[in-house]
Amino acid sequence: MSPDLLKNLAPDQKVKALPRHLAGPGPVDPRRVWGFPADQSWPFHREEGGGPAAAMSPCLRLWTTFEPQPDVPGSGTWTIEAKRAPSGPGAWRITFDATTPVELLNDVHTELLDLYLEDRDSGKGVLFEDATAPYEAYKTLLARGWSHSVETNGTQNFRSPDGLGAVQHRYADMGTHKPTWTAWAGAPGDRLWSASFSTGTPASLAAALTASLVSTEPVQRAVKDVPLQSRQHLYLATATQPTAPTPAVPPPVGATRGQAR
């Protein structure tokens, strides 16, 4: 589907889109994003009128919140924070812009729940002593054709084939307090969203984000919610049409971005 043809569709018409990092946030619903099952007894709170929301683990060591900015539509922050003790200081933190695709958020929170249950049942402290190697978080990017470069400042960078998605891993401390993982999408100076994983964040959560980034499962959006600045870089189809997986390398001759295939 050509991006121009979106102009001929109703604003509420559903379309399927790939790659995920350019598809827009989707419906901002904390319950959908977090997905914590009721039988796990995660208390949920939200102010009336769609204001700030929060959920916490039964042990009160994990908190996940959504803080919208009412004065700036579409703005706000999703935050996950872990503490070694309920009343203690934060051990690690993840933040996402409110414009982050909800599928990425949901996949990270799904892994968070799995990690919490493993920590609770095993007593091994995996929420704070995760044995997952950083390589697990970026091998999926390499397998899907993302480029890789290493800097002398202790970071390595991964860039999507379209050049509009990025993940940075700080593999050396270098005496800084910068995040261990950062991710973002969009053109320079015009980011669609960004995410930040502090030092101490389990690498398995970063791996959940990168796996979601390169997923070939298309996401569904209303036409009005597809970002204007990324439409020409998306593979689109109406919700009733099949959508081919996004290629890890430039598409073959005859296939162009913006076409249903």
Residue pairs with C-beta under 8 A, 6 or more apart in sequence:
1 15
1 236
1 237
1 238
1 241
1 258
1 259
1 260
2 258
2 259
3 231
3 232
3 234
3 236
3 258
6 15
6 223
6 226
6 231
6 236
9 15
9 223
9 238
10 223
11 222
11 223
11 224
12 222
12 223
12 224
13 222
13 223
13 238
13 239
14 220
14 221
14 222
14 223
14 238
14 239
15 220
15 221
15 222
15 223
15 226
15 236
15 237
15 238
15 239
16 218
16 219
16 220
16 221
16 236
16 237
16 238
16 239
16 241
16 243
17 23
17 24
17 218
17 219
17 220
17 221
17 226
17 234
17 235
17 236
17 243
18 216
18 218
18 219
18 234
18 235
18 243
18 245
18 246
19 160
19 162
19 165
19 213
19 214
19 234
19 235
19 246
20 101
20 103
20 104
20 212
20 213
20 215
20 219
21 101
21 104
21 160
21 164
21 165
21 185
21 192
21 193
21 213
22 162
22 164
22 165
22 185
22 186
22 192
22 227
22 230
22 233
22 234
23 101
23 219
23 221
23 226
23 227
23 230
23 234
24 99
24 101
24 192
24 221
24 225
24 226
24 227
24 230
25 74
25 98
25 99
25 100
25 101
25 102
25 193
25 225
26 101
26 102
26 103
26 219
26 220
26 221
26 225
27 102
28 66
28 68
28 98
28 102
29 102
30 44
30 46
30 53
30 55
30 66
31 44
32 102
32 106
33 66
33 78
33 102
33 105
33 106
33 109
34 42
34 44
34 55
34 64
34 106
34 109
35 106
35 109
35 110
35 113
36 42
36 44
36 55
36 109
36 113
37 113
40 58
40 113
40 117
41 58
42 55
42 56
42 57
42 58
43 55
43 56
44 53
44 54
44 55
45 53
45 54
45 55
46 52
46 53
46 54
47 53
50 68
51 68
51 70
52 65
52 66
52 67
52 68
53 65
53 66
54 63
54 64
54 65
54 66
55 63
55 64
55 65
56 62
56 63
56 64
57 63
57 116
59 86
59 120
60 83
60 86
61 82
61 83
61 84
61 85
61 86
61 127
62 80
62 81
62 82
62 83
62 112
62 116
62 127
63 79
63 80
63 81
63 83
64 78
64 79
64 80
64 81
64 109
64 112
65 78
65 79
65 81
66 76
66 77
66 78
66 79
66 98
67 76
67 77
67 79
68 75
68 76
68 98
69 75
69 76
69 98
74 98
74 99
75 97
75 98
75 99
76 97
76 98
77 95
77 96
77 97
77 98
78 95
78 96
78 97
78 98
78 100
78 105
79 93
79 94
79 95
79 96
80 93
80 94
80 95
80 108
80 109
80 112
80 205
81 90
81 92
81 93
81 94
82 90
82 91
82 92
82 93
82 127
82 128
83 89
83 90
83 91
84 91
84 128
91 128
91 200
92 128
92 197
92 198
92 199
92 200
92 201
92 202
93 198
93 201
94 108
94 195
94 196
94 197
94 198
94 201
94 205
95 195
95 196
96 104
96 105
96 193
96 194
96 195
97 193
97 194
97 195
99 192
99 193
100 193
100 194
100 195
101 193
101 219
103 212
103 215
103 219
104 195
104 209
104 212
104 213
107 208
107 209
107 211
107 212
107 215
108 205
108 208
108 209
108 212
110 208
111 204
111 205
111 207
111 208
112 205
115 126
115 127
115 130
115 202
115 204
115 205
116 127
118 124
118 126
119 125
119 126
119 127
126 202
127 202
128 200
128 202
130 202
130 203
130 204
132 202
132 203
132 204
132 207
133 203
134 169
134 171
134 203
134 206
136 203
136 204
136 207
137 169
137 181
137 203
137 206
137 207
137 209
137 210
138 148
138 156
138 158
138 167
138 169
138 210
140 207
140 210
140 211
140 214
141 148
141 158
141 167
141 210
141 213
141 214
142 148
142 158
143 214
143 248
144 161
144 214
144 248
145 161
145 247
145 248
145 249
146 158
146 159
146 160
146 161
146 165
146 167
146 214
147 158
147 159
147 161
148 156
148 157
148 158
149 156
149 157
149 159
150 156
150 157
151 157
153 174
154 170
154 171
154 172
154 173
154 174
154 176
155 168
155 169
155 170
155 171
155 172
156 168
156 169
156 171
157 166
157 167
157 168
157 169
158 166
158 167
158 168
158 169
159 165
159 166
160 166
160 213
161 247
161 248
161 249
161 250
162 233
162 257
164 185
164 186
164 187
164 230
164 233
165 183
165 184
165 185
165 213
166 183
166 184
166 185
167 181
167 182
167 183
167 210
167 213
168 181
168 182
168 183
169 180
169 181
169 206
170 176
170 178
170 179
170 180
170 181
177 199
179 196
179 197
179 198
179 199
180 197
180 198
180 199
180 200
180 201
180 206
181 195
181 196
181 197
181 201
181 206
181 209
182 194
182 195
182 196
182 197
183 194
183 195
183 209
183 210
183 213
184 191
184 192
184 193
184 194
184 195
185 191
185 192
185 193
185 194
185 230
186 192
186 193
186 229
186 230
187 229
190 229
192 227
192 229
192 230
195 209
197 205
197 206
197 209
214 248
216 245
216 246
218 235
218 237
218 243
220 239
226 234
226 236
231 258
232 257
232 258
233 257
233 258
234 257
234 258
235 243
235 244
235 246
235 257
235 258
235 259
235 260
235 261
236 243
236 258
236 259
236 260
237 243
237 260
237 261
238 260
241 260
242 260
243 260
243 261
244 261
247 255
251 257
255 261
